[in-house]
Amino acid sequence: MRKMKDKEYIEIEGIVVEALPDMHFKVKLPNGKVIKAFVSGKMRLNSIRVIPGDKVRVQISKYDPSQGRIVYRIS
């Protein structure tokens, strides 16, 4: 898997709605859409836990807006 270039994703905040298997989550965005997102590798290495109800920052690919990567937990 290749790294994303700077402008290949959109960064937006959302709220975790549901936890799925294998560190995947359903995240509700401010526009009302729900996407499937996974936890980034640095968050896994630093043992940062994400639970439903947390506010998170998500990077969404411009090519597939139905999936994203959780890069930061706000609360």
C-alpha positions in Angstrom: 0.0 0.0 0.0 1.4 3.4 -1.0 1.4 6.5 1.1 -1.2 9.2 0.4 0.1 12.5 -1.0 -0.8 15.7 0.7 -3.9 16.6 -1.3 -5.3 13.1 -1.8 -7.5 13.2 1.2 -10.0 15.4 3.1 -9.6 15.7 6.8 -12.8 16.2 8.8 -14.1 15.6 12.4 -16.8 13.1 13.2 -18.2 11.1 16.1 -17.7 7.3 16.5 -21.1 5.6 16.4 -20.3 1.9 16.5 -17.3 -0.4 17.1 -16.7 -3.2 14.5 -14.3 -6.1 14.5 -10.6 -5.6 13.8 -10.3 -2.0 15.0 -12.9 -0.7 12.4 -15.5 1.8 13.4 -18.6 3.5 12.0 -18.1 7.3 12.1 -20.9 9.9 11.7 -19.8 13.0 9.9 -21.2 16.5 10.4 -23.1 16.2 7.0 -25.0 13.2 8.4 -23.3 10.5 6.4 -21.9 7.4 8.2 -18.6 6.0 6.9 -16.4 3.0 7.9 -13.0 4.0 9.3 -10.0 2.2 10.7 -7.5 3.2 13.3 -4.1 4.5 11.9 -0.9 2.6 12.6 0.6 5.3 14.9 -2.5 5.2 17.1 -2.2 1.4 17.4 1.5 1.7 18.3 0.8 4.2 21.0 -2.2 2.2 22.4 -4.7 5.0 21.9 -8.1 3.5 22.4 -11.2 4.6 20.5 -14.7 3.9 21.9 -18.2 4.8 20.7 -19.0 8.4 21.5 -15.5 9.7 21.0 -14.9 12.7 18.7 -12.2 11.9 16.2 -10.4 13.4 13.2 -10.8 11.3 10.0 -8.9 11.4 6.7 -11.2 10.5 3.8 -9.8 9.6 0.4 -11.1 11.6 -2.5 -11.3 8.4 -4.5 -13.4 6.4 -2.1 -15.4 8.7 0.2 -17.1 5.7 1.9 -14.0 4.8 3.9 -11.6 6.7 6.1 -8.7 6.5 8.5 -8.9 7.7 12.1 -5.8 9.8 12.8 -6.6 11.7 16.1 -8.9 11.2 19.0 -10.2 14.5 20.4 -12.2 13.4 23.4 
